[in-house]
Amino acid sequence: MSELIVVRHGQASFLSDDYDRLSDLGKTQSKALGSYWAAHDLLPTRLVVGPRVRQRETAEALVNAMESAGKTVPDPVFDDRLDEFDWDGIMAYANSTLTKADPKLAALKDAFDEAPDVTAKRRTIQHYMEAVMARWASGSFHEDGLETWQEFGNRVEVAMRVHTADSPRGSRVVLVTSGGVGAVTVGRVLGLLPEKTVGLIWTLRNAALVEYLYHGDHVSLSGFNKAPHLPSPEMWTYR
C-alpha cells in the first residue's frame, strides 16, 4: 500500500488586507509539521503544491524544517488543480446578487457588516460563509465564469489520480493545498452528498492532514483532521 496525504495550509491572514499569506502562527504550524515528519522519518516521495501563496509558503516552511534536520526532500511539483475554489468570486456574487433575493442571506451579511469588532466579525462572517457555501454546493445558483461545485470536485479528483498513478509501492504522496480541497477529497472517496462534504471545510484545522491509503485505483480514508505535530490546543486554528 501507498499513502496519499492532503495537507491544509497553515493559518492565513484572515480578515486582513491580504488573506493569501501565512500568519506568524501559520508559519509555525507548517514548520512544526516538517519537523515532526523529519523526526519520525515520514518523508514525502512526491510533493505537490497548489498555486496560492499560502499553500506555497506552507510547503516552503515544512521543506525547510525537514532539510534543516538533514533530510532529503524531493523538489516540489506545482499543480493549479490543487487551488482552492473561488472564494472571492462566490462571495462577490453573494454580496452583489444573492443577498438581494434572499432575506436570510441579507440579514447574515448585515450582521457581519455591523459587527463592532474583529471577534464579532469572525463569528458573523462564519455564519454568512456557511450559508453561501451551502447554496453554492447544492447548485442553487450559478454565475457564468464561476466554477461549480461539481467542476471543483472533478479537477481535485483528477489531481489525486494523476499524482498517485503508477507510483511505486510504499510511496508517500503529499498534496499541500487548502481546506476545501481536503474536504472534497473526502467527499469523493466516501461518496458523500455535497451538503455533507461542504460541512467538513469548517472542521479542518490549519496545517492538519487528511490521510489515505491507496493501491492502484482503490483509495481508502485512513485519517481526517490529524495533527500530531500540533499537540497544544493553542496551536489549533480553523481560520
C-alpha positions in Angstrom: 0.0 0.0 0.0 1.0 3.6 -0.5 -0.1 6.8 1.3 -1.7 10.0 0.0 -1.5 12.9 2.4 -3.5 16.1 1.9 -2.2 19.0 3.9 -4.2 22.1 4.6 -2.1 25.2 4.6 -1.1 26.9 7.9 -3.2 29.7 9.3 -3.5 32.5 6.7 -4.2 36.2 7.3 -8.0 36.0 7.7 -9.8 39.4 7.6 -6.6 41.2 6.7 -5.9 43.3 3.6 -4.2 40.2 2.1 -5.6 36.8 3.2 -3.3 34.9 0.9 -0.2 34.8 3.1 0.6 32.9 6.2 0.3 34.5 9.6 3.3 34.0 12.0 1.3 31.2 13.7 0.7 29.7 10.2 4.4 29.6 9.6 5.0 28.0 13.0 2.3 25.3 12.3 3.9 24.5 8.9 7.4 24.3 10.3 6.1 22.0 13.1 4.7 19.6 10.5 8.1 19.4 8.7 9.9 18.9 12.0 7.5 16.1 13.0 7.9 14.3 9.7 11.7 14.6 9.9 11.8 13.3 13.5 9.6 10.3 12.6 11.2 9.7 9.1 7.9 10.3 7.4 9.3 11.9 4.3 7.3 12.5 1.1 8.4 10.7 -2.0 6.4 13.2 -4.1 5.4 16.7 -3.0 2.7 18.6 -4.9 1.8 22.1 -4.1 -1.2 24.3 -5.1 -0.7 27.8 -6.7 -1.7 30.0 -3.8 0.9 32.0 -1.8 -0.4 30.4 1.5 0.0 27.0 0.0 3.5 27.6 -1.3 4.6 29.2 2.0 3.3 26.2 3.9 5.3 23.8 1.6 8.4 26.0 1.9 8.2 26.0 5.7 7.8 22.3 6.1 10.5 21.5 3.5 13.0 23.9 5.2 12.3 22.2 8.5 12.9 18.7 7.0 16.1 19.8 5.3 17.3 21.6 8.4 17.0 18.2 10.1 19.3 16.7 7.5 16.6 15.0 5.4 16.4 14.9 1.6 13.1 16.1 0.2 12.0 15.9 -3.5 11.6 19.1 -5.4 8.0 20.3 -5.3 5.7 19.9 -8.3 3.1 22.7 -8.7 -0.4 22.0 -9.8 -3.2 24.5 -10.3 -5.8 21.8 -9.9 -5.0 22.0 -6.1 -6.2 25.6 -6.0 -9.0 26.4 -3.6 -12.4 27.1 -5.0 -13.1 30.7 -5.9 -13.9 32.2 -2.5 -13.7 35.7 -3.8 -15.9 35.1 -6.8 -18.6 33.2 -4.8 -18.7 35.8 -2.1 -18.7 38.7 -4.5 -21.7 37.2 -6.3 -23.4 36.6 -3.0 -22.8 40.2 -1.9 -24.0 41.7 -5.2 -26.8 39.4 -6.2 -27.9 36.7 -3.8 -28.5 39.0 -0.8 -30.9 41.0 -2.9 -33.1 37.9 -3.5 -32.6 36.1 -0.2 -33.6 38.0 3.0 -31.9 35.4 5.2 -28.5 35.9 3.5 -29.0 39.7 3.5 -29.5 39.5 7.3 -26.4 37.5 7.8 -24.3 39.9 5.7 -25.7 42.9 7.6 -24.7 41.2 10.8 -21.2 41.0 9.6 -21.1 44.5 8.2 -22.4 45.9 11.5 -20.2 43.8 13.8 -18.4 46.1 16.2 -15.0 44.3 16.4 -12.8 41.7 14.9 -14.0 38.9 17.2 -17.6 39.6 16.3 -16.7 39.9 12.6 -15.1 36.4 12.7 -18.2 34.9 14.2 -20.7 36.6 11.9 -18.8 36.1 8.7 -18.6 32.4 9.5 -22.4 32.2 9.6 -22.6 34.1 6.4 -20.0 32.0 4.6 -21.6 28.7 5.7 -25.0 29.8 4.3 -23.5 31.0 1.0 -21.3 27.9 0.6 -24.3 25.5 1.3 -26.2 27.2 -1.5 -23.2 27.0 -3.9 -22.5 23.4 -3.2 -26.2 22.5 -3.7 -26.2 24.1 -7.1 -29.0 26.5 -6.2 -27.2 29.4 -8.0 -24.8 29.7 -10.9 -23.0 32.6 -12.5 -21.2 32.4 -15.9 -17.5 32.1 -15.3 -17.9 30.9 -11.7 -16.7 27.3 -11.2 -19.4 25.0 -10.0 -19.1 22.6 -7.0 -19.1 19.7 -9.5 -16.3 21.2 -11.6 -14.3 21.9 -8.4 -14.6 18.3 -7.3 -13.8 17.0 -10.7 -10.5 18.8 -11.0 -9.4 17.8 -7.5 -10.2 14.2 -8.2 -8.1 14.4 -11.4 -5.2 15.8 -9.4 -5.5 12.9 -6.9 -5.4 10.3 -9.7 -2.6 11.9 -11.7 -0.3 12.2 -8.7 -0.9 8.7 -7.5 -0.9 6.9 -10.8 1.9 4.4 -11.4 3.6 5.3 -8.2 5.8 2.6 -6.7 4.5 0.5 -3.7 5.2 2.3 -0.4 5.0 5.8 -2.0 4.1 8.8 0.2 2.5 11.4 -1.9 1.9 14.8 -0.2 -0.5 17.4 -1.6 -0.2 20.9 0.0 -3.4 22.7 -0.6 -6.5 24.2 1.1 -9.4 23.2 3.3 -12.0 23.0 0.5 -9.7 20.6 -1.4 -9.2 18.5 1.6 -12.9 18.3 2.2 -13.8 17.4 -1.3 -11.3 14.6 -1.5 -13.2 13.0 1.5 -16.5 13.6 -0.2 -15.3 12.0 -3.4 -13.7 9.0 -1.7 -16.6 8.3 0.6 -19.4 9.3 -1.8 -20.8 12.0 0.4 -23.5 14.4 -0.7 -22.4 18.0 -1.3 -24.1 19.3 1.8 -22.2 16.8 3.9 -18.9 17.4 2.2 -19.0 21.2 2.4 -19.6 20.9 6.2 -16.2 19.3 6.5 -14.5 22.5 5.4 -15.3 24.3 8.7 -13.9 21.5 10.8 -10.5 21.0 9.2 -7.7 22.7 11.2 -4.9 24.7 9.7 -1.9 22.5 8.8 -4.0 19.4 9.6 -3.8 16.2 7.5 -6.3 14.1 5.5 -4.7 10.7 5.1 -5.5 7.9 2.6 -4.1 4.5 1.7 -4.2 3.6 -1.9 -3.3 0.7 -4.2 -3.9 1.2 -7.9 -7.3 2.8 -8.3 -8.5 1.8 -4.8 -8.4 4.6 -2.2 -9.4 4.4 1.4 -9.6 7.1 4.0 -7.3 6.4 6.9 -7.4 9.7 8.9 -9.1 13.0 8.9 -8.0 16.3 10.6 -4.9 14.6 12.1 -2.4 17.0 13.6 0.1 15.1 15.8 2.6 17.9 15.2 0.3 20.3 16.9 -0.2 18.8 20.4 -1.2 22.0 22.1 -4.7 23.5 21.6 -3.1 26.9 21.4 -1.8 25.8 18.0 -5.2 24.8 16.7 -6.8 27.3 14.4 -9.6 27.0 11.8 -9.3 30.4 10.0 
